[in-house]
Amino acid sequence: MAEVPAEVPTDPAPSFARCFAGADGLRVLTVLRAMTLDRALGPDAPEAALRHLEGQRQLVAAILALVARGRSG
């Protein structure tokens, strides 16, 4: 793995905030939330589908948390 140069900030939150700023960023976050956090599987969903969706939810939740932290300073 490459070493991070000293001038590159180690906290990714500001980068996430910039990446998802503006109308396009809001649209992408809205779609990601709808595809994962706001989605429910039926009672007959296989365990693999549940695990897959949970992994997606965790990733989207991490992205949303980084964006929020980056926006708050």
N, CA, C and O atoms as a printed pandas DataFrame, in Angstrom:
     atom_number atom_name residue_name chain_id  residue_number  x_coord  y_coord  z_coord
0              1         N          MET        A               1    0.836   -1.178    0.000
1              2        CA          MET        A               1    0.000    0.000    0.000
2              3         C          MET        A               1    0.882    1.243    0.000
3              4         O          MET        A               1    1.892    1.301    0.701
4              5         N          ALA        A               2    0.493    2.225   -0.786
5              6        CA          ALA        A               2    1.293    3.440   -0.921
6              7         C          ALA        A               2    1.216    4.284    0.338
7              8         O          ALA        A               2    0.189    4.334    1.014
8              9         N          GLU        A               3    2.313    4.937    0.633
9             10        CA          GLU        A               3    2.347    5.826    1.792
10            11         C          GLU        A               3    1.643    7.133    1.448
11            12         O          GLU        A               3    1.779    7.645    0.337
12            13         N          VAL        A               4    0.895    7.667    2.400
13            14        CA          VAL        A               4    0.172    8.923    2.196
14            15         C          VAL        A               4    1.130   10.083    2.404
15            16         O          VAL        A               4    1.758   10.177    3.458
16            17         N          PRO        A               5    1.258   10.984    1.406
17            18        CA          PRO        A               5    2.127   12.149    1.574
18            19         C          PRO        A               5    1.656   13.024    2.737
19            20         O          PRO        A               5    0.472   13.031    3.075
20            21         N          ALA        A               6    2.568   13.743    3.333
21            22        CA          ALA        A               6    2.275   14.561    4.520
22            23         C          ALA        A               6    1.233   15.634    4.237
23            24         O          ALA        A               6    0.467   15.992    5.132
24            25         N          GLU        A               7    1.185   16.159    3.011
25            26        CA          GLU        A               7    0.246   17.249    2.733
26            27         C          GLU        A               7   -1.186   16.777    2.504
27            28         O          GLU        A               7   -2.095   17.602    2.415
28            29         N          VAL        A               8   -1.404   15.470    2.407
29            30        CA          VAL        A               8   -2.748   14.941    2.219
30            31         C          VAL        A               8   -3.393   14.727    3.587
31            32         O          VAL        A               8   -2.851   13.992    4.413
32            33         N          PRO        A               9   -4.544   15.360    3.840
33            34        CA          PRO        A               9   -5.199   15.177    5.146
34            35         C          PRO        A               9   -5.605   13.709    5.343
35            36         O          PRO        A               9   -6.009   13.034    4.396
36            37         N          THR        A              10   -5.492   13.238    6.567
37            38        CA          THR        A              10   -5.828   11.845    6.846
38            39         C          THR        A              10   -7.314   11.645    7.097
39            40         O          THR        A              10   -7.811   10.529    6.943
40            41         N          ASP        A              11   -8.033   12.683    7.477
41            42        CA          ASP        A              11   -9.468   12.559    7.734
42            43         C          ASP        A              11  -10.230   12.672    6.409
43            44         O          ASP        A              11  -10.172   13.715    5.758
44            45         N          PRO        A              12  -10.933   11.632    6.006
45            46        CA          PRO        A              12  -11.637   11.676    4.721
46            47         C          PRO        A              12  -12.952   12.446    4.766
47            48         O          PRO        A              12  -13.532   12.714    3.713
48            49         N          ALA        A              13  -13.438   12.808    5.941
49            50        CA          ALA        A              13  -14.758   13.437    6.064
50            51         C          ALA        A              13  -14.911   14.698    5.213
51            52         O          ALA        A              13  -15.930   14.834    4.535
52            53         N          PRO        A              14  -13.951   15.627    5.215
53            54        CA          PRO        A              14  -14.124   16.812    4.355
54            55         C          PRO        A              14  -14.219   16.467    2.877
55            56         O          PRO        A              14  -14.955   17.117    2.135
56            57         N          SER        A              15  -13.488   15.459    2.447
57            58        CA          SER        A              15  -13.561   15.025    1.041
58            59         C          SER        A              15  -14.933   14.458    0.723
59            60         O          SER        A              15  -15.479   14.724   -0.347
60            61         N          PHE        A              16  -15.494   13.682    1.633
61            62        CA          PHE        A              16  -16.835   13.141    1.423
62            63         C          PHE        A              16  -17.856   14.267    1.361
63            64         O          PHE        A              16  -18.771   14.230    0.538
64            65         N          ALA        A              17  -17.710   15.266    2.222
65            66        CA          ALA        A              17  -18.645   16.396    2.216
66            67         C          ALA        A              17  -18.580   17.142    0.893
67            68         O          ALA        A              17  -19.615   17.518    0.343
68            69         N          ARG        A              18  -17.380   17.358    0.379
69            70        CA          ARG        A              18  -17.232   18.047   -0.911
70            71         C          ARG        A              18  -17.777   17.198   -2.056
71            72         O          ARG        A              18  -18.434   17.710   -2.963
72            73         N          CYS        A              19  -17.502   15.911   -2.004
73            74        CA          CYS        A              19  -17.931   15.003   -3.069
74            75         C          CYS        A              19  -19.458   14.957   -3.189
75            76         O          CYS        A              19  -19.993   14.864   -4.294
76            77         N          PHE        A              20  -20.148   15.023   -2.065
77            78        CA          PHE        A              20  -21.607   14.912   -2.066
78            79         C          PHE        A              20  -22.292   16.262   -1.843
79            80         O          PHE        A              20  -23.452   16.305   -1.434
80            81         N          ALA        A              21  -21.591   17.351   -2.104
81            82        CA          ALA        A              21  -22.181   18.689   -1.987
82            83         C          ALA        A              21  -23.009   18.991   -3.227
83            84         O          ALA        A              21  -22.796   18.401   -4.286
84            85         N          GLY        A              22  -23.921   19.884   -3.094
85            86        CA          GLY        A              22  -24.713   20.337   -4.239
86            87         C          GLY        A              22  -25.886   19.431   -4.557
87            88         O          GLY        A              22  -26.141   18.441   -3.871
88            89         N          ALA        A              23  -26.586   19.795   -5.608
89            90        CA          ALA        A              23  -27.807   19.076   -5.993
90            91         C          ALA        A              23  -27.518   17.644   -6.417
91            92         O          ALA        A              23  -28.261   16.730   -6.057
92            93         N          ASP        A              24  -26.449   17.439   -7.176
93            94        CA          ASP        A              24  -26.122   16.076   -7.608
94            95         C          ASP        A              24  -25.757   15.189   -6.421
95            96         O          ASP        A              24  -26.172   14.032   -6.352
96            97         N          GLY        A              25  -24.987   15.729   -5.498
97            98        CA          GLY        A              25  -24.618   14.963   -4.314
98            99         C          GLY        A              25  -25.824   14.587   -3.481
99           100         O          GLY        A              25  -25.923   13.459   -2.998
100          101         N          LEU        A              26  -26.741   15.523   -3.310
101          102        CA          LEU        A              26  -27.973   15.248   -2.567
102          103         C          LEU        A              26  -28.787   14.170   -3.267
103          104         O          LEU        A              26  -29.345   13.287   -2.615
104          105         N          ARG        A              27  -28.857   14.239   -4.583
105          106        CA          ARG        A              27  -29.602   13.231   -5.358
106          107         C          ARG        A              27  -28.993   11.846   -5.179
107          108         O          ARG        A              27  -29.719   10.872   -4.980
108          109         N          VAL        A              28  -27.672   11.749   -5.247
109          110        CA          VAL        A              28  -26.993   10.457   -5.086
110          111         C          VAL        A              28  -27.234    9.900   -3.685
111          112         O          VAL        A              28  -27.541    8.717   -3.536
112          113         N          LEU        A              29  -27.101   10.734   -2.662
113          114        CA          LEU        A              29  -27.330   10.264   -1.288
114          115         C          LEU        A              29  -28.777    9.823   -1.094
115          116         O          LEU        A              29  -29.037    8.845   -0.393
116          117         N          THR        A              30  -29.720   10.535   -1.709
117          118        CA          THR        A              30  -31.129   10.160   -1.618
118          119         C          THR        A              30  -31.376    8.794   -2.260
119          120         O          THR        A              30  -32.103    7.966   -1.712
120          121         N          VAL        A              31  -30.770    8.569   -3.415
121          122        CA          VAL        A              31  -30.929    7.281   -4.099
122          123         C          VAL        A              31  -30.281    6.160   -3.293
123          124         O          VAL        A              31  -30.865    5.088   -3.138
124          125         N          LEU        A              32  -29.079    6.403   -2.780
125          126        CA          LEU        A              32  -28.410    5.382   -1.968
126          127         C          LEU        A              32  -29.235    5.028   -0.731
127          128         O          LEU        A              32  -29.362    3.857   -0.371
128          129         N          ARG        A              33  -29.790    6.050   -0.090
129          130        CA          ARG        A              33  -30.635    5.797    1.090
130          131         C          ARG        A              33  -31.868    4.969    0.713
131          132         O          ARG        A              33  -32.227    4.027    1.421
132          133         N          ALA        A              34  -32.511    5.322   -0.399
133          134        CA          ALA        A              34  -33.713    4.589   -0.836
134          135         C          ALA        A              34  -33.386    3.145   -1.195
135          136         O          ALA        A              34  -34.186    2.246   -0.934
136          137         N          MET        A              35  -32.229    2.917   -1.786
137          138        CA          MET        A              35  -31.843    1.567   -2.214
138          139         C          MET        A              35  -31.437    0.667   -1.047
139          140         O          MET        A              35  -31.426   -0.557   -1.179
140          141         N          THR        A              36  -31.108    1.268    0.083
141          142        CA          THR        A              36  -30.565    0.474    1.189
142          143         C          THR        A              36  -31.326    0.680    2.492
143          144         O          THR        A              36  -32.027   -0.222    2.951
144          145         N          LEU        A              37  -31.193    1.851    3.085
145          146        CA          LEU        A              37  -31.745    2.095    4.421
146          147         C          LEU        A              37  -33.266    2.085    4.443
147          148         O          LEU        A              37  -33.871    1.664    5.429
148          149         N          ASP        A              38  -33.886    2.546    3.362
149          150        CA          ASP        A              38  -35.349    2.627    3.326
150          151         C          ASP        A              38  -35.983    1.400    2.670
151          152         O          ASP        A              38  -37.187    1.386    2.414
152          153         N          ARG        A              39  -35.193    0.389    2.404
153          154        CA          ARG        A              39  -35.677   -0.809    1.703
154          155         C          ARG        A              39  -35.930   -1.935    2.701
155          156         O          ARG        A              39  -35.141   -2.157    3.619
156          157         N          ALA        A              40  -37.022   -2.626    2.512
157          158        CA          ALA        A              40  -37.342   -3.787    3.355
158          159         C          ALA        A              40  -37.497   -5.016    2.470
159          160         O          ALA        A              40  -38.112   -4.959    1.406
160          161         N          LEU        A              41  -36.934   -6.115    2.924
161          162        CA          LEU        A              41  -37.101   -7.384    2.221
162          163         C          LEU        A              41  -38.269   -8.136    2.843
163          164         O          LEU        A              41  -38.583   -7.944    4.017
164          165         N          GLY        A              42  -38.896   -8.973    2.073
165          166        CA          GLY        A              42  -40.030   -9.741    2.564
166          167         C          GLY        A              42  -39.608  -10.838    3.525
167          168         O          GLY        A              42  -38.423  -11.145    3.652
168          169         N          PRO        A              43  -40.585  -11.424    4.199
169          170        CA          PRO        A              43  -40.291  -12.460    5.190
170          171         C          PRO        A              43  -39.692  -13.730    4.595
171          172         O          PRO        A              43  -39.099  -14.535    5.313
172          173         N          ASP        A              44  -39.845  -13.910    3.294
173          174        CA          ASP        A              44  -39.295  -15.105    2.657
174          175         C          ASP        A              44  -37.934  -14.856    2.011
175          176         O          ASP        A              44  -37.448  -15.701    1.259
176          177         N          ALA        A              45  -37.314  -13.712    2.292
177          178        CA          ALA        A              45  -36.004  -13.390    1.713
178          179         C          ALA        A              45  -34.951  -14.357    2.240
179          180         O          ALA        A              45  -34.911  -14.642    3.437
180          181         N          PRO        A              46  -34.107  -14.857    1.359
181          182        CA          PRO        A              46  -33.055  -15.767    1.813
182          183         C          PRO        A              46  -32.034  -15.052    2.692
183          184         O          PRO        A              46  -31.867  -13.836    2.608
184          185         N          GLU        A              47  -31.365  -15.811    3.522
185          186        CA          GLU        A              47  -30.390  -15.244    4.449
186          187         C          GLU        A              47  -29.289  -14.493    3.705
187          188         O          GLU        A              47  -28.827  -13.452    4.171
188          189         N          ALA        A              48  -28.870  -15.007    2.565
189          190        CA          ALA        A              48  -27.820  -14.340    1.790
190          191         C          ALA        A              48  -28.262  -12.938    1.359
191          192         O          ALA        A              48  -27.462  -12.003    1.377
192          193         N          ALA        A              49  -29.528  -12.790    0.974
193          194        CA          ALA        A              49  -30.041  -11.478    0.572
194          195         C          ALA        A              49  -30.075  -10.528    1.764
195          196         O          ALA        A              49  -29.756   -9.346    1.628
196          197         N          LEU        A              50  -30.456  -11.035    2.917
197          198        CA          LEU        A              50  -30.481  -10.206    4.127
198          199         C          LEU        A              50  -29.072   -9.729    4.490
199          200         O          LEU        A              50  -28.865   -8.562    4.822
200          201         N          ARG        A              51  -28.121  -10.641    4.422
201          202        CA          ARG        A              51  -26.733  -10.281    4.742
202          203         C          ARG        A              51  -26.184   -9.272    3.725
203          204         O          ARG        A              51  -25.482   -8.330    4.094
204          205         N          HIS        A              52  -26.503   -9.474    2.475
205          206        CA          HIS        A              52  -26.048   -8.558    1.429
206          207         C          HIS        A              52  -26.608   -7.154    1.656
207          208         O          HIS        A              52  -25.872   -6.170    1.598
208          209         N          LEU        A              53  -27.898   -7.069    1.911
209          210        CA          LEU        A              53  -28.522   -5.773    2.148
210          211         C          LEU        A              53  -27.951   -5.120    3.404
211          212         O          LEU        A              53  -27.740   -3.907    3.426
212          213         N          GLU        A              54  -27.703   -5.897    4.433
213          214        CA          GLU        A              54  -27.138   -5.328    5.661
214          215         C          GLU        A              54  -25.756   -4.751    5.407
215          216         O          GLU        A              54  -25.415   -3.699    5.950
216          217         N          GLY        A              55  -24.962   -5.419    4.596
217          218        CA          GLY        A              55  -23.652   -4.881    4.238
218          219         C          GLY        A              55  -23.771   -3.574    3.475
219          220         O          GLY        A              55  -23.021   -2.629    3.721
220          221         N          GLN        A              56  -24.717   -3.527    2.546
221          222        CA          GLN        A              56  -24.958   -2.292    1.800
222          223         C          GLN        A              56  -25.394   -1.174    2.743
223          224         O          GLN        A              56  -24.942   -0.035    2.619
224          225         N          ARG        A              57  -26.267   -1.503    3.679
225          226        CA          ARG        A              57  -26.747   -0.501    4.639
226          227         C          ARG        A              57  -25.603    0.058    5.473
227          228         O          ARG        A              57  -25.540    1.262    5.723
228          229         N          GLN        A              58  -24.709   -0.806    5.897
229          230        CA          GLN        A              58  -23.580   -0.346    6.708
230          231         C          GLN        A              58  -22.680    0.584    5.907
231          232         O          GLN        A              58  -22.202    1.590    6.433
232          233         N          LEU        A              59  -22.445    0.259    4.640
233          234        CA          LEU        A              59  -21.618    1.116    3.799
234          235         C          LEU        A              59  -22.277    2.477    3.599
235          236         O          LEU        A              59  -21.613    3.505    3.730
236          237         N          VAL        A              60  -23.565    2.501    3.286
237          238        CA          VAL        A              60  -24.261    3.773    3.082
238          239         C          VAL        A              60  -24.306    4.567    4.387
239          240         O          VAL        A              60  -24.142    5.787    4.368
240          241         N          ALA        A              61  -24.521    3.906    5.502
241          242        CA          ALA        A              61  -24.517    4.601    6.792
242          243         C          ALA        A              61  -23.144    5.220    7.071
243          244         O          ALA        A              61  -23.065    6.326    7.604
244          245         N          ALA        A              62  -22.078    4.528    6.720
245          246        CA          ALA        A              62  -20.728    5.066    6.912
246          247         C          ALA        A              62  -20.508    6.286    6.023
247          248         O          ALA        A              62  -19.924    7.277    6.462
248          249         N          ILE        A              63  -20.972    6.219    4.776
249          250        CA          ILE        A              63  -20.853    7.358    3.870
250          251         C          ILE        A              63  -21.627    8.556    4.412
251          252         O          ILE        A              63  -21.112    9.674    4.433
252          253         N          LEU        A              64  -22.861    8.321    4.850
253          254        CA          LEU        A              64  -23.677    9.418    5.398
254          255         C          LEU        A              64  -23.026   10.026    6.633
255          256         O          LEU        A              64  -23.064   11.242    6.815
256          257         N          ALA        A              65  -22.437    9.204    7.473
257          258        CA          ALA        A              65  -21.769    9.714    8.680
258          259         C          ALA        A              65  -20.546   10.553    8.312
259          260         O          ALA        A              65  -20.312   11.602    8.912
260          261         N          LEU        A              66  -19.771   10.103    7.338
261          262        CA          LEU        A              66  -18.604   10.881    6.906
262          263         C          LEU        A              66  -19.025   12.210    6.290
263          264         O          LEU        A              66  -18.398   13.238    6.545
264          265         N          VAL        A              67  -20.082   12.196    5.483
265          266        CA          VAL        A              67  -20.583   13.434    4.884
266          267         C          VAL        A              67  -21.039   14.396    5.982
267          268         O          VAL        A              67  -20.707   15.581    5.941
268          269         N          ALA        A              68  -21.786   13.905    6.948
269          270        CA          ALA        A              68  -22.283   14.756    8.039
270          271         C          ALA        A              68  -21.122   15.330    8.853
271          272         O          ALA        A              68  -21.124   16.510    9.205
272          273         N          ARG        A              69  -20.139   14.491    9.146
273          274        CA          ARG        A              69  -18.981   14.964    9.921
274          275         C          ARG        A              69  -18.191   15.991    9.127
275          276         O          ARG        A              69  -17.706   16.972    9.692
276          277         N          GLY        A              70  -18.056   15.776    7.828
277          278        CA          GLY        A              70  -17.332   16.733    6.996
278          279         C          GLY        A              70  -18.051   18.061    6.870
279          280         O          GLY        A              70  -17.415   19.112    6.787
280          281         N          ARG        A              71  -19.360   18.018    6.857
281          282        CA          ARG        A              71  -20.146   19.259    6.759
282          283         C          ARG        A              71  -20.128   20.052    8.059
283          284         O          ARG        A              71  -20.221   21.279    8.049
284          285         N          SER        A              72  -20.008   19.342    9.178
285          286        CA          SER        A              72  -20.044   20.036   10.471
286          287         C          SER        A              72  -18.691   20.618   10.847
287          288         O          SER        A              72  -18.578   21.334   11.842
288          289         N          GLY        A              73  -17.697   20.327   10.084
289          290        CA          GLY        A              73  -16.405   20.965   10.322
290          291         C          GLY        A              73  -15.419   20.033   10.855
291          292         O          GLY        A              73  -14.278   20.420   11.108
